[in-house]
């Protein structure tokens, strides 16, 4: 019967993937998930805040629609830089340090936003905030994907993204109670406080053993793996673990070329094109609409408090949206869930812009908005699940980071494009632009996407690798 983990020679040692994949899901995995998801949540609050405060900023500085769009887009410009740099740094220096420093940067920048007394200063600080957020998002999905066994990976990464609508709702709650009385600067100041969470990450979340092994630091990888295995055994009250299966990392993943060149190699080129199109158009549509949602309500005649309240209520549709997506990615698959969520987002965005904002019925406004947010946040859950699964260990953070960076280019263009389109085509034209963006993203996944459900990360260099048997079934077989 296999015993507790013990050191092995480098010649006979099982790989990090094999040792991680044979582990049953445990309280240790749950702790890692909660910590990474909480950091994701705090970042999402900062990002969602602009939806609620843009109208107040526009009024205070007397901005035109185009200039207000530029302010809303500033953080996305920073996110382009942050996401691209973070992937390269994380594949070169490790996942954990980049994850930690991203939180420090967005915390400091959020406080600086509260001190801005000119629109130029606010734009600069929003760019810095965007760099921190752009660094954190792709590293969070990469780090979690590399710790969690294949049997639970899709569900947990999708649930992690569910903290984004929760963060959006939290931003609405803070804005609803703080904005009318204390102003938008106080909102930004309060949102700088969670940056101290970095101390928890530093103490609890280890470096990815998959990355350590890929960099040739096998002794460090083994030390981390030994600690993980011991904690899993304690959490599940186990006295032994099943023997690691043979799960060699494919030769293509051990290429000596740079990570940036690797994502454009023959193995990944089509996936890279697909995921860049997906992120660009999905985020162009999403942020083009959501960054302006509160301001559009105010323009339609709602008071500031009403627009914040209604936007917050509408965002509640994202909670069942991401929960449904988290279930579907494992039952139905990543690719069909992604296409369905994008198609649903497009249809509901179009209907919302053509009917709800022009109707006298508040019930119609909220119900249509709830349906739109259901699909929009379901889309986010699939994006963060699907993207890191498309690349091998040596290029995973770079691939995820550059996909996110290209998406942030769409995020950057979206709010500004709305500011340009709005005076010419009205609110109906704005939501039509969003619907068309989602349609293009869905078409890219439909024509070029692959299915990754149930596959071990190391197996995904090949299109036709059979899924690994679920971890708990392996444990049962070993016990028999």
VOMARSE-112148 format. One record per residue (C-alpha): residue in one letter; chain; x, y, z. Coordinates in nm, 4 decimals, padded with zeros to 6 digits. Layout:
<atoms>
 r c       px       py       pz
 A A        X        Y        Z
...
</atoms>
This chain:
<atoms>
 r c       px       py       pz
 X A  00.0000  00.0000  00.0000
 X A  00.1455  00.3430 -00.0876
 X A  00.2714  00.5437  00.2049
 X A  00.3112  00.9077  00.2890
 X A  00.5261  01.1122  00.0515
 X A  00.9000  01.0785  00.0796
 X A  01.1911  01.2339 -00.1037
 X A  01.2813  01.0682 -00.4327
 X A  01.5858  01.0827 -00.6515
 X A  01.5767  01.3103 -00.9536
 X A  01.6073  01.0112 -01.1830
 X A  01.3000  00.8364 -01.0482
 X A  01.0948  01.1229 -00.9074
 X A  00.7393  01.1540 -01.0372
 X A  00.6575  01.4875 -01.1933
 X A  00.4734  01.7717 -01.0208
 X A  00.1711  01.7192 -01.2456
 X A  00.1404  01.3524 -01.1527
 X A  00.1717  01.4250 -00.7807
 X A -00.0815  01.7088 -00.7899
 X A -00.3337  01.5257 -01.0058
 X A -00.3496  01.2217 -00.7781
 X A -00.4555  01.4343 -00.4790
 X A -00.8211  01.4243 -00.3683
 X A -00.9879  01.7620 -00.3296
 X A -00.9382  01.8843  00.0265
 X A -00.9624  02.1730  00.2677
 X A -00.6152  02.2793  00.1562
 X A -00.7350  02.3291 -00.2013
 X A -01.0337  02.5166 -00.0647
 X A -00.8063  02.7495  00.1349
 X A -00.5911  02.8264 -00.1696
 X A -00.9069  02.8910 -00.3693
 X A -01.0533  03.1287 -00.1094
 X A -00.7334  03.3337 -00.0823
 X A -00.6847  03.3711 -00.4585
 X A -01.0559  03.4363 -00.5131
 X A -01.0580  03.7000 -00.2376
 X A -00.7738  03.8887 -00.4073
 X A -00.9694  03.8630 -00.7318
 X A -01.2751  03.9984 -00.5477
 X A -01.0944  04.3066 -00.4152
 X A -00.9550  04.3850 -00.7592
 X A -01.3029  04.3476 -00.9056
 X A -01.4429  04.6021 -00.6607
 X A -01.1913  04.8592 -00.7851
 X A -01.2694  04.7795 -01.1459
 X A -01.6467  04.7850 -01.1008
 X A -01.6447  05.1138 -00.9104
 X A -01.6111  05.3246 -01.2273
 X A -01.9557  05.2040 -01.3378
 X A -02.1070  05.3767 -01.0358
 X A -01.8910  05.6906 -01.0012
 X A -01.8402  05.7911 -01.3664
 X A -02.1544  06.0052 -01.3698
 X A -02.0380  06.1981 -01.0604
 X A -01.6862  06.2452 -01.2020
 X A -01.8341  06.3660 -01.5306
 X A -02.0472  06.6234 -01.3490
 X A -01.7742  06.7487 -01.1138
 X A -01.5178  06.8111 -01.3868
 X A -01.7741  06.9179 -01.6499
 X A -01.6566  06.6531 -01.8957
 X A -01.7905  06.5867 -02.2427
 X A -01.9099  06.2338 -02.3220
 X A -01.5900  06.1625 -02.5151
 X A -01.3701  06.2854 -02.2272
 X A -01.5693  06.0846 -01.9741
 X A -01.5123  05.7805 -02.1947
 X A -01.1391  05.8534 -02.1838
 X A -01.1448  05.8601 -01.8034
 X A -01.3322  05.5280 -01.7975
 X A -01.0812  05.3808 -02.0429
 X A -00.7680  05.4942 -01.8550
 X A -00.7517  05.1937 -01.6231
 X A -00.7859  04.9611 -01.9212
 X A -00.4815  05.1186 -02.0852
 X A -00.2902  05.0310 -01.7688
 X A -00.4359  04.6814 -01.7737
 X A -00.2976  04.6251 -02.1235
 X A  00.0515  04.6996 -01.9934
 X A  00.0045  04.5115 -01.6676
 X A -00.1376  04.1947 -01.8214
 X A  00.1305  04.1713 -02.0916
 X A  00.4195  04.2345 -01.8521
 X A  00.2793  04.0123 -01.5764
 X A  00.2652  03.7040 -01.7969
 X A  00.6263  03.7412 -01.9056
 X A  00.7431  03.8141 -01.5497
 X A  00.5457  03.5239 -01.4019
 X A  00.6881  03.2739 -01.6524
 X A  01.0369  03.4107 -01.5817
 X A  01.0369  03.4850 -01.2058
 X A  00.7403  03.2917 -01.0672
 X A  00.3686  03.3279 -01.0117
 X A  00.3639  03.4248 -00.6434
 X A  00.5853  03.7396 -00.6397
 X A  00.4027  03.8909 -00.9378
 X A  00.0692  03.8123 -00.7725
 X A  00.1797  03.9866 -00.4511
 X A  00.3204  04.3010 -00.6108
 X A  00.0125  04.3454 -00.8265
 X A -00.1969  04.3856 -00.5117
 X A  00.0425  04.6401 -00.3632
 X A  00.0302  04.8491 -00.6805
 X A -00.3486  04.8591 -00.7165
 X A -00.3922  04.9424 -00.3474
 X A -00.1576  05.2409 -00.3647
 X A -00.3064  05.3599 -00.6941
 X A -00.6624  05.3396 -00.5614
 X A -00.5676  05.5706 -00.2760
 X A -00.3994  05.8112 -00.5176
 X A -00.7249  05.8281 -00.7188
 X A -00.8928  05.9682 -00.4086
 X A -00.6424  06.2570 -00.4036
 X A -00.6897  06.3609 -00.7697
 X A -00.8041  06.7221 -00.8074
 X A -00.7726  06.7381 -01.1848
 X A -00.8926  06.5090 -01.4580
 X A -00.5348  06.4666 -01.5851
 X A -00.4141  06.3429 -01.2450
 X A -00.7117  06.1077 -01.2192
 X A -00.6316  05.9581 -01.5595
 X A -00.2675  05.8982 -01.4569
 X A -00.3702  05.7301 -01.1320
 X A -00.6299  05.5194 -01.3105
 X A -00.3585  05.3987 -01.5481
 X A -00.1441  05.2926 -01.2491
 X A -00.4448  05.1206 -01.0936
 X A -00.5026  04.9407 -01.4215
 X A -00.1439  04.8139 -01.4317
 X A -00.1912  04.6522 -01.0901
 X A -00.5262  04.4975 -01.1839
 X A -00.3954  04.3854 -01.5223
 X A -00.1115  04.2024 -01.3489
 X A -00.3340  04.0303 -01.0953
 X A -00.6155  03.8874 -01.3107
 X A -00.4176  03.6525 -01.5433
 X A -00.1801  03.5425 -01.2665
 X A -00.4722  03.4510 -01.0400
 X A -00.6225  03.2184 -01.3011
 X A -00.2826  03.0677 -01.3833
 X A -00.1903  03.0090 -01.0196
 X A -00.5212  02.8457 -00.9311
 X A -00.5245  02.6302 -01.2463
 X A -00.1780  02.4941 -01.1617
 X A -00.2727  02.3908 -00.8065
 X A -00.6107  02.2271 -00.8667
 X A -00.6529  01.8708 -01.0079
 X A -00.8219  01.8393 -01.3481
 X A -01.1379  01.6925 -01.1956
 X A -01.2059  02.0178 -01.0039
 X A -01.0147  02.2761 -01.2091
 X A -01.2908  02.4063 -01.4353
 X A -01.5436  02.4399 -01.1564
 X A -01.3076  02.6231 -00.9193
 X A -01.1613  02.8613 -01.1768
 X A -01.5140  02.9458 -01.2924
 X A -01.6224  03.0002 -00.9319
 X A -01.3189  03.2235 -00.8771
 X A -01.4417  03.4421 -01.1574
 X A -01.7770  03.4503 -00.9807
 X A -01.6133  03.6798 -00.7285
 X A -01.6075  03.9412 -01.0065
 X A -01.9877  03.9982 -01.0043
 X A -01.9734  03.9837 -00.6242
 X A -01.7058  04.2525 -00.6377
 X A -01.9221  04.4504 -00.8783
 X A -02.2148  04.4254 -00.6352
 X A -01.9899  04.5249 -00.3433
 X A -01.8739  04.8289 -00.5433
 X A -02.2401  04.9200 -00.5904
 X A -02.3153  04.8814 -00.2183
 X A -02.0184  05.1016 -00.1219
 X A -02.1131  05.3604 -00.3847
 X A -02.4796  05.3602 -00.2825
 X A -02.4030  05.4453  00.0805
 X A -02.0870  05.6533  00.0368
 X A -02.1186  05.8350 -00.2967
 X A -02.4189  06.0637 -00.2300
 X A -02.2863  06.1921  00.1040
 X A -01.9070  06.1730  00.0811
 X A -01.8314  06.1752 -00.2929
 X A -01.6328  05.9572 -00.5303
 X A -01.2931  06.0335 -00.3708
 X A -01.3963  05.8658 -00.0466
 X A -01.5087  05.5611 -00.2430
 X A -01.1591  05.5229 -00.3931
 X A -00.9913  05.5801 -00.0558
 X A -01.1942  05.3016  00.1064
 X A -01.1109  05.0616 -00.1738
 X A -00.7369  05.0973 -00.1070
 X A -00.7689  04.9253  00.2320
 X A -00.7928  04.5609  00.1093
 X A -00.4383  04.5818 -00.0323
 X A -00.3115  04.4661  00.3091
 X A -00.4457  04.1251  00.2068
 X A -00.1069  04.0718  00.0403
 X A  00.0326  03.9635  00.3774
 X A -00.2047  03.6656  00.3829
 X A -00.1003  03.5640  00.0318
 X A  00.2660  03.5889  00.1240
 X A  00.2260  03.3518  00.4185
 X A -00.0157  03.0922  00.2815
 X A  00.0074  03.0604 -00.0986
 X A  00.3278  02.8827 -00.2142
 X A  00.4967  02.9088 -00.5500
 X A  00.3521  02.6831 -00.8187
 X A  00.5401  02.3499 -00.8105
 X A  00.4613  02.3047 -01.1802
 X A  00.6485  02.6278 -01.2551
 X A  00.9373  02.5397 -01.0212
 X A  00.9811  02.2044 -01.1917
 X A  00.9634  02.3605 -01.5380
 X A  01.2439  02.5996 -01.4389
 X A  01.4588  02.3068 -01.3235
 X A  01.4223  02.3886 -00.9518
 X A  01.3196  02.0334 -00.8650
 X A  01.4341  02.0427 -00.5018
 X A  01.2123  02.3442 -00.4322
 X A  00.9262  02.1832 -00.6249
 X A  00.9589  01.8652 -00.4183
 X A  00.9626  02.0655 -00.0924
 X A  00.6422  02.2477 -00.1895
 X A  00.4800  01.9234 -00.3062
 X A  00.5721  01.7454  00.0172
 X A  00.4060  02.0233  00.2196
 X A  00.0952  02.0184 -00.0014
 X A  00.0635  01.6399  00.0205
 X A  00.1046  01.6460  00.3980
 X A -00.1651  01.9133  00.4333
 X A -00.4035  01.7275  00.2034
 X A -00.3531  01.4078  00.4020
 X A -00.4211  01.5887  00.7303
 X A -00.7253  01.7698  00.5900
 X A -00.8777  01.4450  00.4546
 X A -00.7598  01.2253  00.7441
 X A -00.5615  01.0003  00.5080
 X A -00.2740  00.7706  00.5998
 X A -00.1609  00.7125  00.2395
 X A -00.1897  00.8528 -00.1123
 X A -00.2209  00.6608 -00.4410
 X A  00.0954  00.6195 -00.6449
 X A  00.1485  00.8988 -00.9005
 X A  00.0537  00.7908 -01.2513
 X A  00.2910  00.8307 -01.5424
 X A  00.2210  01.1762 -01.6709
 X A  00.5193  01.3096 -01.8591
 X A  00.5148  01.6660 -01.9844
 X A  00.5154  01.6645 -02.3675
 X A  00.8375  01.7512 -02.5437
 X A  00.6766  02.0498 -02.7137
 X A  00.6198  02.2069 -02.3759
 X A  00.9895  02.1868 -02.2908
 X A  01.0901  02.3996 -02.5882
 X A  01.3919  02.6245 -02.5404
 X A  01.2250  02.9145 -02.7227
 X A  01.0876  03.2105 -02.5305
 X A  00.7345  03.1948 -02.3972
 X A  00.6267  03.4736 -02.6311
 X A  00.7570  03.2809 -02.9343
 X A  00.6078  02.9592 -02.8005
 X A  00.2493  03.0891 -02.7989
 X A  00.2907  03.1511 -03.1737
 X A  00.4433  02.8079 -03.2438
 X A  00.2578  02.5525 -03.4563
 X A  00.1110  02.3872 -03.1446
 X A -00.0535  02.7066 -03.0177
 X A -00.0937  02.9477 -03.3111
 X A -00.4622  02.8813 -03.3820
 X A -00.5474  02.8862 -03.0122
 X A -00.3685  03.2187 -02.9701
 X A -00.5563  03.3777 -03.2606
 X A -00.8856  03.2425 -03.1267
 X A -00.8331  03.3516 -02.7671
 X A -00.7099  03.6987 -02.8667
 X A -01.0225  03.7549 -03.0778
 X A -01.2364  03.6192 -02.7946
 X A -01.0880  03.8465 -02.5294
 X A -01.0745  04.1574 -02.7503
 X A -01.4358  04.1549 -02.8657
 X A -01.5846  04.0137 -02.5441
 X A -01.4214  04.2841 -02.3322
 X A -01.4894  04.5601 -02.5846
 X A -01.8584  04.4793 -02.5586
 X A -01.8636  04.4203 -02.1841
 X A -01.6764  04.7286 -02.0670
 X A -01.8196  04.9487 -02.3375
 X A -02.1615  04.8779 -02.1864
 X A -02.0999  04.8331 -01.8124
 X A -01.8655  05.1328 -01.7698
 X A -02.1437  05.3549 -01.8999
 X A -02.4460  05.1761 -01.7545
 X A -02.4956  05.4092 -01.4571
 X A -02.4274  05.7213 -01.6641
 X A -02.6702  05.6061 -01.9346
 X A -02.9399  05.5625 -01.6719
 X A -02.8746  05.9140 -01.5455
 X A -02.8968  06.0424 -01.9023
 X A -03.2300  05.8599 -01.9381
 X A -03.3626  06.0659 -01.6461
 X A -03.2847  05.8626 -01.3333
 X A -03.1348  06.0345 -01.0271
 X A -02.7826  05.9409 -00.9137
 X A -02.9071  05.7296 -00.6220
 X A -03.1638  05.5541 -00.8427
 X A -02.9104  05.4815 -01.1180
 X A -02.6660  05.3344 -00.8643
 X A -02.9412  05.1273 -00.7012
 X A -03.0778  04.9933 -01.0303
 X A -02.7306  04.9149 -01.1652
 X A -02.6497  04.7277 -00.8439
 X A -02.9772  04.5329 -00.8608
 X A -02.9150  04.4415 -01.2240
 X A -02.5685  04.3120 -01.1375
 X A -02.7296  04.0500 -00.9101
 X A -02.8084  03.8559 -01.2276
 X A -02.4389  03.7794 -01.2498
 X A -02.4482  03.5534 -00.9428
 X A -02.6682  03.2775 -01.0931
 X A -02.4886  03.3465 -01.4228
 X A -02.1452  03.2459 -01.2990
 X A -02.2854  02.9599 -01.0878
 X A -02.4596  02.8188 -01.3934
 X A -02.1431  02.8586 -01.6029
 X A -01.9332  02.6893 -01.3317
 X A -02.1647  02.3872 -01.3541
 X A -02.1870  02.3854 -01.7343
 X A -01.8116  02.4030 -01.8016
 X A -01.7727  02.0615 -01.6375
 X A -02.0993  01.9077 -01.7618
 X A -02.1329  02.0571 -02.1085
 X A -01.7790  02.1742 -02.1804
 X A -01.5815  02.4989 -02.2062
 X A -01.6380  02.5660 -02.5761
 X A -02.0201  02.5285 -02.5971
 X A -02.0686  02.7159 -02.2686
 X A -01.8521  03.0004 -02.3968
 X A -02.0442  03.0251 -02.7255
 X A -02.3836  03.0118 -02.5518
 X A -02.2916  03.2791 -02.2962
 X A -02.1606  03.5135 -02.5679
 X A -02.4670  03.4611 -02.7857
 X A -02.6982  03.5212 -02.4902
 X A -02.5032  03.8355 -02.3968
 X A -02.5427  03.9720 -02.7488
 X A -02.9159  03.9074 -02.7694
 X A -02.9942  04.0514 -02.4263
 X A -02.7686  04.3564 -02.4729
 X A -02.9514  04.4388 -02.7963
 X A -03.2941  04.3989 -02.6346
 X A -03.1900  04.6043 -02.3325
 X A -03.0747  04.8959 -02.5463
 X A -03.3719  04.8895 -02.7825
 X A -03.6520  04.8493 -02.5278
 X A -03.5672  04.8636 -02.1557
 X A -03.3920  05.2017 -02.1374
 X A -03.6724  05.3651 -02.3349
 X A -03.9606  05.2074 -02.1434
 X A -04.1474  05.3645 -01.8529
 X A -04.1493  05.0342 -01.6638
 X A -03.8788  04.9974 -01.3981
 X A -03.9653  04.6267 -01.3780
 X A -03.8831  04.5806 -01.7473
 X A -03.5575  04.7728 -01.7033
 X A -03.4440  04.5565 -01.4134
 X A -03.5648  04.2201 -01.5491
 X A -03.4021  04.2734 -01.8889
 X A -03.0855  04.3933 -01.7170
 X A -03.0796  04.0879 -01.4909
 X A -03.0967  03.8579 -01.7950
 X A -02.8188  04.0525 -01.9674
 X A -02.5907  04.0313 -01.6622
 X A -02.6678  03.6587 -01.6251
 X A -02.5053  03.5894 -01.9618
 X A -02.2311  03.8534 -01.9270
 X A -02.0948  03.7142 -01.6022
 X A -02.1374  03.3584 -01.7246
 X A -01.9136  03.4629 -02.0135
 X A -01.6484  03.5846 -01.7684
 X A -01.6509  03.2544 -01.5804
 X A -01.5752  03.0631 -01.9008
 X A -01.3050  03.3086 -02.0127
 X A -01.1013  03.2592 -01.6978
 X A -01.1524  02.8827 -01.6996
 X A -01.0725  02.8304 -02.0665
 X A -00.7705  03.0573 -02.1252
 X A -00.4985  02.9036 -01.8997
 X A -00.5942  02.5551 -02.0213
 X A -00.4837  02.6373 -02.3774
 X A -00.1080  02.6561 -02.3005
 X A  00.1677  02.4494 -02.1428
 X A  00.3509  02.5373 -01.8197
 X A  00.6333  02.7316 -01.9860
 X A  00.3911  02.9598 -02.1715
 X A  00.0759  02.9496 -01.9586
 X A  00.1165  03.2816 -01.7767
 X A  00.2427  03.4527 -02.0935
 X A -00.0441  03.3131 -02.3004
 X A -00.3008  03.4107 -02.0373
 X A -00.1363  03.7486 -01.9827
 X A -00.1268  03.8466 -02.3484
 X A -00.4844  03.7256 -02.4047
 X A -00.5882  03.9441 -02.1128
 X A -00.3769  04.2320 -02.2499
 X A -00.5448  04.2105 -02.5901
 X A -00.8766  04.2012 -02.4084
 X A -00.7787  04.5174 -02.2217
 X A -00.7176  04.6862 -02.5566
 X A -01.0839  04.6103 -02.6243
 X A -01.1651  04.7393 -02.2738
 X A -00.9725  05.0558 -02.3527
 X A -01.1532  05.1110 -02.6823
 X A -01.4992  05.0149 -02.5560
 X A -01.5825  05.3002 -02.3132
 X A -01.4283  05.5616 -02.5443
 X A -01.6133  05.4190 -02.8464
 X A -01.9383  05.4464 -02.6514
 X A -01.8616  05.8115 -02.5789
 X A -01.8209  05.8689 -02.9548
 X A -02.1174  05.6551 -03.0668
 X A -02.3647  05.7854 -02.8078
 X A -02.4129  06.1415 -02.9446
 X A -02.4523  06.0101 -03.3013
 X A -02.6554  05.6888 -03.2688
 X A -02.8035  05.7200 -02.9213
 X A -02.8342  05.4536 -02.6546
 X A -02.9755  05.1974 -02.9005
 X A -02.6602  05.2291 -03.1118
 X A -02.4401  05.1795 -02.8043
 X A -02.6023  04.8469 -02.7150
 X A -02.6026  04.7347 -03.0786
 X A -02.2255  04.7892 -03.0822
 X A -02.1963  04.5676 -02.7732
 X A -02.4168  04.2961 -02.9251
 X A -02.2086  04.2846 -03.2447
 X A -01.8888  04.2549 -03.0394
 X A -02.0227  03.9500 -02.8548
 X A -02.1293  03.7926 -03.1852
 X A -01.7782  03.8218 -03.3308
 X A -01.6267  03.6667 -03.0156
 X A -01.8714  03.3742 -03.0325
 X A -01.7866  03.3171 -03.3984
 X A -01.4142  03.2989 -03.3183
 X A -01.4688  03.0284 -03.0547
 X A -01.7088  02.8362 -03.2788
 X A -01.4688  02.8240 -03.5749
 X A -01.1291  02.7904 -03.4001
 X A -01.1860  02.6807 -03.0403
 X A -01.0943  02.3397 -02.8952
 X A -01.2516  02.1553 -02.6015
 X A -01.0396  02.1207 -02.2851
 X A -01.2882  01.9702 -02.0387
 X A -01.1412  01.6954 -01.8215
 X A -00.7893  01.7152 -01.9661
 X A -00.4769  01.7412 -01.7527
 X A -00.2904  02.0666 -01.8226
 X A  00.0191  01.8828 -01.9434
 X A -00.1883  01.6880 -02.1972
 X A -00.3280  01.9935 -02.3704
 X A -00.0425  02.0381 -02.6180
 X A -00.2217  01.7664 -02.8168
 X A -00.5807  01.8015 -02.9411
 X A -00.6684  01.4357 -02.9130
 X A -00.5414  01.3345 -02.5690
 X A -00.7912  01.1325 -02.3662
 X A -00.9032  01.2839 -02.0365
 X A -00.7357  01.1704 -01.7171
 X A -00.9596  00.9573 -01.4961
 X A -01.1121  01.1759 -01.2214
 X A -00.8919  01.1902 -00.9129
 X A -01.1396  01.0337 -00.6723
 X A -01.1862  00.7361 -00.9053
 X A -00.8094  00.6870 -00.9083
 X A -00.8035  00.6866 -00.5280
 X A -01.0850  00.4295 -00.5217
 X A -00.9034  00.2070 -00.7736
 X A -00.5820  00.2224 -00.5701
 X A -00.7719  00.1355 -00.2525
 X A -00.9263 -00.1710 -00.4229
</atoms>
